[in-house]
């Protein structure tokens, strides 16, 4: 039986395995830092395969900064951490499919790599804008001023300084770029093949973010740079211009090149919210219509003349062209889809509402009327909590609602790993209520403490997470009340998880460094404050199983049995499990079974367990912790 790793996936090793599948001749072995043999890339052999294509020297087109290599390395490095379930802080723990995670999003994204690989349809994030006072993600690769100067200084052959960035502001740009780069690297892996990411940003880092996204998602997968009208009032105290907008960058995992392409991100049309222009004054059996011109500025078809019922001959106007062929025109006449007009006036065609596309193509300008602004966001937040000024700079629910409209289907998963006050979660629930959908959300937020003079802190919220969770509770209850007569069984709950150090003691990861007689004296390799539920979700993360599926616990005799998603995994962490319980688990034919080392008194017993599964349920994957 294999042993659980109990750490996040090693992305370095994943990359090497993918490269080996394509170019096995480029993979070799070397001695690792721990003295064990590891796979690595023979870059000289790789260079030989692409000798005509690889660029020599330093002249390449790229966007770089101090700390970029460290950011890439940090994103690929596994972490020995876990997500601890918090049922008491959750809502509808047993039935909800929504997730709320407290913790640094870099580590959380690493832990989600297997469970949510290519399962998230839409990601929205509103990261720190790097305005100078909002940067709280201090990763290992962030540089202090001395280190930044050391790394940016260049010398000639006589050890004379060639260049030194004397402006420390460059360091802050580098820190921000490193912070966002590593997280976007990991986030991309979670997107479905037709997935999309939206990133809110302002003028401080929009240029850098475009370069970074072009590199991570591919320039060809750029969809749009949306301009959002965040305020409508002029700030007369502004020195130059009064800023009234922010941006939302949109990139696809894979962009459809043509409308007929079968895969890739497909933009959803917006519903028509105003059909006042359509009417039916002549009781046309096809229903409401509006008058549309039959000419256009661009050339579409060969020239021809139109004869009206009264014999009047109509030619196309100068500098304009017929909008369709003569055959199409004759068909419109035969279908009574023409408004002739009087005398020599130009005829019009009937544009039927039933023939119009299902909706409207979204534009890159999101006005405050279309998507809300900061003032509406504040008013809605204040009304929800009945407190004035509870949270600064929250985005309006309507903005997220619009993004959901143009990018998601009814059963999609939506991720926000800078979730703040929880706007995205509220928008997902609202859209589900209004469209009868079943979208699921995953919110991730570092437990940042509000400033002590803030309204949030003075109201009793000791972290942004506490505020975000309460917002989801309140907005869910509000929606249930508003739609109580028309909508039933909508999911307004969420499972809470908290990022924590591994469930396992250090000995678990380095047991081969201890003598066997010492190991035998130790009661457990599991930390004393961890319980079965902690262990179950640690196993789910490693096995790549969703955190939102049903989980129930049962007593089989004196044994505690945990059944995940009707048998996708069965776990028992008791000591000295009786053979009849092992047999009963095997007879359930679970997809996976997991036990503790202490579940078996000796190696022969462990071998017997493997034999029981081999005979009764050979397809079951078995692991121990």
matplotlib code that plots the C-alpha trace (Angstrom):
import matplotlib.pyplot as plt

x = [0.0, 1.3, 1.9, 0.1, 2.5, 0.4, 1.8, 0.7, 1.6, 5.2, 4.7, 8.4, 8.0, 4.8, 6.5, 9.3, 6.9, 5.1, 8.3, 9.4, 6.3, 7.2, 11.0, 12.2, 15.7, 16.0, 15.4, 18.2, 18.9, 21.1, 21.7, 19.2, 19.9, 18.8, 21.1, 18.4, 18.3, 15.8, 14.8, 16.0, 16.2, 19.3, 19.2, 22.1, 20.2, 17.1, 19.0, 20.3, 16.7, 15.9, 19.2, 17.8, 15.2, 16.8, 17.9, 21.5, 22.6, 20.4, 18.4, 14.9, 11.5, 10.3, 9.0, 11.1, 11.9, 14.0, 12.6, 10.8, 12.8, 12.1, 8.4, 8.3, 10.2, 7.9, 4.8, 6.2, 7.4, 5.2, 3.9, 3.3, 0.1, -3.6, -7.1, -8.8, -12.6, -14.6, -18.2, -19.2, -18.5, -20.2, -23.7, -25.5, -22.2, -23.8, -25.5, -23.7, -21.3, -19.9, -16.4, -14.9, -11.2, -9.2, -5.5, -2.8, -4.0, -0.6, -0.6, -4.3, -3.9, -1.1, -3.4, -6.2, -4.1, -5.3, -8.8, -9.8, -7.5, -9.4, -12.7, -13.2, -15.1, -14.6, -12.1, -12.5, -10.0, -9.6, -6.0, -4.2, -3.6, -0.1, -1.0, 1.6, -0.5, -2.5, 0.1, -0.2, 1.0, 4.7, 6.0, 9.4, 10.6, 9.7, 13.0, 14.1, 15.8, 19.4, 18.7, 17.0, 20.0, 22.4, 20.5, 20.0, 23.6, 25.7, 29.5, 32.0, 35.3, 37.0, 34.2, 32.9, 29.2, 27.3, 23.8, 22.0, 18.4, 18.5, 14.7, 13.3, 9.9, 11.2, 11.4, 7.7, 6.8, 8.9, 7.3, 3.8, 4.7, 6.2, 3.1, 0.6, 2.7, 3.0, -0.7, -1.8, 0.5, -1.3, -4.7, -4.5, -4.2, -7.6, -9.5, -11.5, -10.5, -13.2, -12.5, -11.9, -10.3, -11.3, -8.9, -9.8, -6.9, -6.2, -3.6, -0.9, -0.1, -2.4, 0.6, 2.6, -0.4, -1.0, 2.6, 2.2, -1.1, 0.2, 3.0, 1.0, -2.2, -0.8, -1.2, -3.5, -5.9, -6.5, -10.2, -10.8, -9.7, -12.9, -13.3, -15.6, -17.0, -16.5, -17.6, -19.6, -18.8, -15.9, -13.1, -12.2, -9.3, -7.5, -4.2, -4.5, -7.4, -10.2, -10.1, -13.5, -12.7, -10.8, -10.1, -11.0, -8.6, -10.2, -8.1, -9.3, -7.7, -8.2, -9.7, -11.9, -10.4, -13.6, -17.3, -17.6, -14.8, -15.9, -13.9, -12.5, -14.1, -17.5, -18.8, -22.4, -24.8, -26.4, -30.2, -32.2, -33.6, -35.3, -37.6, -39.6, -38.6, -40.5, -44.3, -47.0, -49.3, -50.4, -51.0, -48.2, -48.5, -44.7, -45.1, -43.4, -41.1, -39.2, -38.3, -34.7, -32.9, -32.3, -29.1, -25.6, -22.3, -20.3, -20.7, -22.7, -24.3, -24.6, -26.7, -30.4, -33.5, -36.6, -40.1, -42.8, -46.4, -47.5, -44.8, -42.3, -38.7, -36.2, -32.4, -29.9, -28.7, -25.4, -22.5, -24.6, -25.3, -28.1, -27.7, -28.6, -28.9, -31.9, -33.0, -33.2, -35.1, -37.6, -38.1, -38.7, -41.4, -43.1, -43.1, -44.8, -41.7, -41.4, -42.7, -43.0, -43.7, -45.3, -44.1, -40.4, -39.5, -37.0, -38.6, -37.7, -37.6, -39.3, -36.8, -38.7, -38.0, -38.2, -35.5, -33.1, -30.2, -30.8, -29.1, -26.6, -22.8, -21.2, -19.1, -15.8, -17.4, -19.2, -21.1, -22.4, -25.9, -25.0, -22.7, -23.1, -20.4, -18.6, -21.5, -24.1, -21.7, -21.4, -25.1, -25.9, -23.2, -24.4, -28.0, -27.2, -25.4, -27.4, -24.0, -22.5, -19.1, -18.4, -16.0, -14.0, -13.7, -16.0, -17.1, -20.8, -22.7, -24.0, -20.5, -19.9, -23.4, -22.6, -19.3, -21.2, -23.8, -21.3, -19.1, -20.9, -23.3, -25.8, -23.5, -20.1, -17.6, -16.5, -13.3, -12.2, -8.9, -8.8, -12.4, -12.4, -15.9, -17.4, -19.0, -18.4, -20.2, -23.2, -23.3, -23.2, -26.1, -28.1, -27.6, -28.6, -31.8, -32.7, -31.7, -32.5, -28.9, -26.6, -23.2, -20.8, -18.3, -14.9, -13.8, -10.2, -9.2, -6.2, -7.4, -6.3, -7.0, -8.9, -7.3, -8.4, -10.0, -12.1, -15.9, -15.5, -13.1, -15.2, -18.3, -16.6, -15.1, -11.6, -10.7, -11.8, -12.7, -15.2, -16.8, -16.9, -18.5, -21.2, -21.9, -22.6, -24.8, -26.8, -27.1, -28.2, -30.9, -32.1, -32.3, -34.3, -36.7, -37.1, -37.7, -39.6, -42.7, -41.0, -37.6, -36.9, -33.8, -31.2, -27.8, -26.9, -24.6, -20.8, -18.2, -15.4, -11.8, -8.8, -5.2, -3.0, 0.3, 0.3, -1.7, 1.4, 4.4, 7.9, 8.7, 6.1, 8.2, 11.6, 10.9, 13.8, 16.1, 15.1, 16.0, 13.2, 13.3, 12.7, 9.8, 8.1, 8.1, 6.1, 2.4, 1.4, 2.8, -0.4, -0.4, -2.4, -4.8, -6.0, -9.1, -10.6, -12.3, -8.9, -7.4, -10.2, -9.9, -6.2, -6.6, -9.2, -6.7, -4.0, -6.3, -7.7, -11.3, -13.7, -14.1, -17.8, -19.2, -21.4, -19.6, -21.2, -19.8, -21.1, -20.4, -19.7, -19.5, -16.9, -15.2, -15.6, -16.2, -16.2, -17.9, -17.2, -19.6, -21.3, -18.1, -15.7, -13.5, -14.0, -11.7, -11.1, -8.4, -9.0, -6.2, -6.2, -9.2, -10.8, -10.5, -14.3, -14.5, -11.7, -13.7, -16.9, -15.2, -13.8, -17.2, -18.5, -16.0, -15.0, -13.0, -10.4, -9.7, -7.4, -6.2, -3.5, -0.3, -1.6, -4.7, -2.6, -0.6, 2.1, 3.4, 1.8, -1.6, -1.0, -0.2, -3.4, -5.4, -3.9, -4.8, -8.4, -8.8, -7.0, -9.6, -12.8, -12.2, -9.1, -10.0, -9.9, -6.8, -5.5, -3.2, -2.1, -1.1]
y = [0.0, 3.4, 6.2, 9.5, 12.5, 14.9, 17.9, 19.8, 18.6, 19.1, 21.2, 21.0, 17.2, 17.5, 19.7, 17.2, 14.4, 16.3, 17.1, 13.4, 12.3, 14.5, 14.4, 11.4, 11.8, 15.1, 13.6, 12.4, 11.7, 13.5, 13.5, 15.7, 17.8, 14.9, 12.5, 10.7, 10.3, 12.6, 13.3, 16.5, 18.1, 17.7, 21.3, 20.7, 17.9, 20.0, 22.8, 20.4, 19.5, 23.2, 24.5, 26.5, 28.2, 29.0, 32.7, 33.2, 36.1, 38.5, 40.1, 38.6, 40.3, 39.8, 41.6, 41.0, 42.3, 41.5, 38.4, 36.9, 33.7, 33.3, 33.9, 31.1, 28.8, 29.6, 28.8, 25.4, 24.5, 22.1, 23.1, 20.9, 22.5, 21.5, 22.9, 22.3, 22.1, 24.4, 23.0, 25.3, 28.4, 27.0, 27.3, 24.0, 22.1, 18.7, 19.9, 23.0, 22.9, 26.4, 26.8, 29.6, 29.3, 31.5, 31.8, 33.0, 32.4, 31.3, 28.2, 27.6, 27.6, 25.1, 22.8, 23.1, 22.1, 18.5, 18.7, 21.6, 21.0, 22.3, 22.5, 26.2, 28.0, 31.6, 33.3, 36.9, 38.6, 42.2, 42.1, 45.0, 47.8, 48.6, 52.2, 52.2, 51.3, 48.3, 45.6, 42.8, 39.7, 39.5, 36.4, 34.8, 36.3, 39.9, 41.9, 44.4, 47.6, 46.4, 43.1, 44.9, 47.1, 44.2, 42.3, 45.3, 46.5, 45.7, 45.8, 45.9, 43.9, 46.3, 45.9, 49.4, 50.0, 50.1, 50.6, 50.9, 51.7, 54.4, 54.7, 52.3, 52.5, 49.9, 47.4, 47.9, 47.2, 44.1, 42.8, 43.3, 41.6, 38.6, 38.4, 38.4, 36.3, 33.2, 33.2, 33.6, 30.7, 28.4, 29.9, 29.1, 25.4, 25.4, 26.9, 24.6, 24.5, 27.0, 29.0, 32.7, 35.0, 38.6, 40.8, 44.2, 46.7, 50.5, 52.6, 51.8, 48.3, 47.7, 47.9, 45.4, 43.1, 43.0, 41.8, 39.2, 37.9, 37.8, 35.6, 33.3, 32.9, 33.7, 37.0, 35.2, 34.4, 38.1, 38.8, 42.4, 45.2, 46.4, 50.0, 50.2, 53.6, 53.4, 57.0, 59.6, 62.7, 64.9, 65.3, 69.0, 68.6, 66.4, 67.9, 66.7, 64.5, 63.3, 59.6, 58.0, 54.4, 51.2, 48.3, 44.6, 42.5, 39.4, 36.4, 32.9, 29.6, 29.0, 31.6, 30.5, 31.8, 31.5, 31.4, 27.8, 26.5, 23.6, 24.4, 27.4, 30.2, 31.3, 34.7, 34.7, 37.2, 39.6, 39.4, 42.1, 44.2, 46.9, 45.9, 49.1, 49.7, 46.7, 46.8, 45.2, 47.9, 45.8, 42.6, 40.8, 37.0, 36.9, 39.2, 42.5, 44.2, 47.4, 49.2, 48.8, 50.4, 48.3, 50.1, 50.1, 52.0, 48.9, 47.0, 43.8, 42.9, 43.8, 46.8, 46.5, 48.6, 48.2, 48.6, 49.7, 48.5, 51.8, 51.5, 53.9, 52.9, 53.2, 53.2, 52.9, 56.3, 57.7, 56.4, 53.6, 50.0, 47.5, 45.6, 42.2, 40.5, 40.9, 37.3, 38.2, 41.3, 39.4, 36.9, 39.8, 41.2, 37.8, 37.4, 40.8, 41.9, 45.3, 48.7, 50.5, 54.1, 56.8, 58.1, 57.9, 57.4, 54.6, 51.4, 49.8, 46.1, 44.6, 43.4, 40.8, 40.4, 36.6, 36.7, 38.8, 37.0, 35.7, 38.7, 41.5, 41.3, 42.9, 46.0, 46.9, 49.9, 49.0, 52.2, 52.7, 52.2, 48.8, 47.5, 49.8, 52.0, 52.4, 54.5, 51.8, 49.2, 51.2, 51.8, 48.1, 47.0, 49.6, 48.5, 44.8, 45.4, 48.5, 50.1, 53.1, 52.8, 49.2, 48.3, 50.6, 50.0, 47.0, 46.3, 46.4, 43.1, 44.2, 44.3, 40.7, 39.8, 41.0, 39.1, 35.9, 36.6, 36.7, 33.8, 31.0, 28.2, 27.1, 24.5, 26.2, 26.7, 30.3, 31.2, 34.4, 34.2, 37.9, 37.7, 40.6, 41.4, 38.5, 40.4, 37.5, 35.0, 37.3, 37.8, 34.1, 33.5, 36.3, 35.1, 31.6, 32.8, 34.9, 32.3, 29.1, 28.1, 26.0, 27.7, 27.1, 29.5, 29.2, 32.2, 32.6, 35.5, 36.1, 36.9, 40.5, 42.6, 45.8, 49.0, 49.7, 53.0, 51.4, 50.9, 47.2, 46.8, 49.0, 47.0, 43.8, 42.3, 41.2, 40.1, 40.6, 36.9, 37.4, 40.2, 38.3, 35.2, 37.3, 39.1, 35.7, 34.7, 37.9, 38.0, 34.4, 34.9, 38.1, 36.2, 33.3, 35.8, 37.8, 34.7, 32.6, 32.4, 31.5, 29.8, 26.8, 24.8, 27.3, 26.8, 29.7, 27.8, 27.4, 25.1, 27.0, 25.8, 27.3, 27.0, 25.3, 23.5, 19.8, 17.3, 15.2, 15.6, 16.2, 12.5, 11.6, 13.2, 11.9, 8.6, 7.0, 9.3, 7.6, 4.2, 1.7, 1.2, 5.0, 5.0, 2.1, 4.1, 7.0, 6.7, 8.6, 10.6, 12.7, 16.0, 15.7, 18.5, 17.0, 14.8, 12.4, 15.3, 17.0, 13.8, 13.2, 16.5, 16.3, 13.0, 14.5, 17.3, 14.7, 12.4, 15.3, 15.0, 18.0, 19.5, 20.0, 16.5, 14.8, 13.2, 11.0, 9.1, 5.8, 3.3, -0.2, -2.1, -0.1, 1.3, 4.9, 4.8, 7.9, 7.6, 10.3, 10.9, 7.5, 5.5, 7.4, 7.2, 5.3, 6.1, 4.5, 5.9, 3.7, 1.6, -2.1, -2.4, -5.8, -8.0, -8.2, -4.4, -4.4, -7.0, -5.0, -1.9, -3.9, -5.4, -1.8, -1.6, 2.0, 3.9, 4.6, 3.5, 5.1, 4.0, 4.9, 3.1, 2.3, 0.7, -2.5, -4.0, -5.5, -5.8, -9.2, -7.7, -4.9, -7.5, -9.4, -6.2, -5.7, -9.3, -8.9, -5.9, -7.7, -10.5, -8.6, -5.2, -5.1, -1.7, 0.1, 2.3, 2.0, 4.4, 4.8, 7.8]
z = [0.0, -1.0, 1.5, 1.2, 0.4, 2.6, 0.7, -2.4, -5.9, -7.1, -10.2, -11.1, -11.3, -13.2, -15.8, -16.1, -16.6, -19.3, -21.0, -20.8, -22.6, -25.5, -25.5, -23.4, -24.7, -22.9, -19.4, -17.3, -13.6, -11.0, -7.3, -5.4, -2.3, -0.1, -1.7, -3.7, -7.4, -9.2, -12.8, -14.4, -17.8, -20.0, -21.4, -23.8, -25.4, -25.5, -27.1, -29.8, -30.7, -31.3, -32.4, -35.3, -33.1, -29.8, -29.4, -28.5, -26.3, -24.3, -27.1, -26.6, -26.3, -22.7, -19.7, -16.6, -13.2, -10.2, -8.5, -11.5, -11.5, -7.8, -8.3, -10.9, -8.6, -5.6, -7.6, -8.5, -5.0, -3.0, 0.5, 3.5, 4.5, 4.6, 4.7, 8.1, 7.9, 10.2, 10.3, 13.2, 11.1, 8.0, 6.7, 5.6, 5.9, 4.9, 1.7, 0.4, -2.6, -2.0, -0.4, 1.7, 2.5, 4.9, 4.2, 1.9, -1.6, -2.9, -0.6, -1.1, -4.9, -4.6, -2.5, -5.0, -8.0, -8.1, -6.8, -9.1, -12.1, -15.1, -13.2, -12.7, -15.5, -14.4, -12.1, -11.0, -8.8, -7.5, -6.3, -4.5, -7.0, -5.6, -4.7, -2.0, 1.0, 0.1, -0.4, 2.2, 0.4, 1.5, -0.2, 0.2, -3.0, -2.1, -2.0, 0.6, -0.7, -0.1, -1.9, -4.7, -5.2, -5.1, -7.8, -10.1, -10.0, -13.0, -13.4, -16.2, -16.4, -14.0, -11.5, -12.1, -11.7, -15.0, -13.8, -10.5, -10.0, -7.4, -7.2, -4.7, -6.4, -8.9, -6.0, -5.2, -8.8, -8.7, -5.5, -7.0, -10.3, -8.4, -6.2, -9.0, -11.4, -9.2, -8.4, -12.0, -12.9, -10.5, -11.3, -15.0, -14.2, -12.6, -15.5, -17.7, -21.4, -22.1, -19.0, -18.5, -16.0, -15.2, -13.3, -11.9, -12.0, -12.3, -14.0, -11.4, -12.8, -15.8, -18.2, -16.2, -15.8, -19.6, -20.1, -17.3, -18.6, -22.2, -21.0, -18.7, -20.8, -24.2, -26.1, -28.5, -25.7, -24.8, -25.0, -23.9, -21.7, -20.2, -19.0, -16.0, -15.0, -11.2, -10.4, -12.1, -10.1, -10.9, -8.3, -8.5, -6.1, -8.7, -9.9, -13.5, -14.5, -12.3, -12.5, -13.2, -14.4, -13.7, -16.0, -16.1, -18.1, -19.7, -20.8, -21.9, -21.2, -24.9, -27.2, -30.1, -33.3, -35.3, -34.4, -35.6, -33.4, -31.2, -28.1, -26.4, -24.5, -25.9, -24.9, -23.8, -25.3, -22.8, -22.6, -24.3, -21.5, -23.6, -26.5, -26.5, -30.1, -31.3, -32.0, -34.1, -35.5, -38.4, -36.4, -38.3, -37.6, -36.9, -34.0, -33.0, -35.4, -36.0, -39.2, -40.4, -43.3, -46.5, -47.4, -45.8, -46.0, -47.1, -50.3, -49.8, -53.2, -56.8, -57.8, -58.7, -58.8, -56.6, -58.0, -55.5, -55.7, -57.2, -59.9, -58.5, -59.3, -56.4, -56.9, -54.2, -52.7, -53.7, -51.6, -50.1, -51.1, -50.8, -47.6, -49.2, -52.6, -55.0, -54.2, -50.5, -51.3, -53.4, -50.5, -48.1, -50.4, -50.7, -46.9, -46.5, -44.5, -46.3, -45.3, -48.7, -47.6, -49.7, -53.1, -53.7, -50.1, -49.4, -48.3, -45.0, -43.9, -40.9, -38.3, -36.3, -32.6, -33.0, -35.6, -33.6, -31.9, -28.4, -26.9, -27.3, -27.8, -24.7, -25.3, -23.6, -21.9, -18.6, -17.7, -14.1, -15.4, -16.9, -14.1, -11.1, -9.5, -6.2, -4.8, -5.5, -4.0, -0.8, -0.5, -1.0, 1.5, 4.1, 3.6, 4.0, 7.4, 8.4, 9.1, 7.3, 5.7, 6.7, 3.9, 1.6, -2.2, -2.5, -6.1, -7.0, -7.1, -10.5, -12.0, -11.0, -12.1, -15.6, -15.8, -14.7, -17.4, -20.2, -19.1, -17.1, -17.5, -14.8, -13.2, -13.4, -10.6, -10.0, -8.1, -6.4, -4.6, -3.5, -2.3, 0.1, 1.4, -0.7, -3.6, -6.0, -3.7, -3.4, -7.2, -7.8, -5.4, -6.9, -10.5, -9.4, -7.9, -11.0, -13.5, -11.6, -11.9, -9.7, -10.0, -7.1, -5.7, -4.1, -2.1, -0.8, 1.5, 3.7, 7.3, 7.1, 10.2, 9.5, 10.8, 14.4, 13.4, 10.7, 11.0, 10.4, 13.3, 15.6, 14.6, 15.9, 12.8, 13.6, 10.1, 6.6, 6.5, 9.3, 7.4, 4.2, 5.8, 7.5, 4.2, 2.5, 5.4, 5.2, 1.5, 1.3, 3.9, 2.1, -1.2, 0.3, 1.8, -1.4, -3.6, -1.1, -3.2, -6.5, -5.9, -3.7, -2.8, -3.8, -2.2, 0.0, 2.3, 2.3, 3.8, 5.7, 5.6, 7.2, 5.8, 8.4, 8.7, 7.7, 9.8, 10.1, 12.4, 10.9, 11.4, 8.8, 6.1, 7.2, 8.8, 7.0, 9.0, 12.3, 13.7, 13.7, 17.5, 18.0, 15.5, 17.4, 20.6, 19.0, 19.3, 16.2, 13.3, 13.3, 15.3, 18.5, 17.7, 14.5, 14.1, 11.5, 9.6, 9.2, 7.9, 5.4, 3.7, 3.6, 1.7, -0.6, -1.6, -2.4, -4.3, -6.4, -5.1, -4.7, -1.3, -1.8, -2.1, 0.5, 3.4, 6.1, 9.1, 10.4, 13.2, 12.0, 15.3, 17.2, 14.1, 12.8, 9.1, 6.9, 3.4, 0.8, -2.1, -1.8, -1.9, -4.0, -0.9, 2.4, 5.3, 8.7, 11.0, 14.0, 15.5, 15.0, 12.6, 12.8, 9.7, 9.3, 9.0, 6.3, 4.4, 4.7, 3.3, 0.4, -0.3, -0.8, -3.7, -3.0, -5.5, -2.8, 0.7, 3.2, 6.6, 9.2, 9.8, 13.3, 11.8, 11.4, 14.2, 12.0, 8.4, 8.0, 8.9, 6.4, 3.7, 4.5, 4.1, 0.6, -0.2, 0.9, -1.5, -4.3, -4.1, -3.3, -4.9, -7.1, -8.6, -5.2, -4.7, -1.2, 0.7, 4.3, 6.4]

ax = plt.figure().add_subplot(projection="3d")
ax.plot(x, y, z, "-o")
ax.set_aspect("equal")
plt.show()
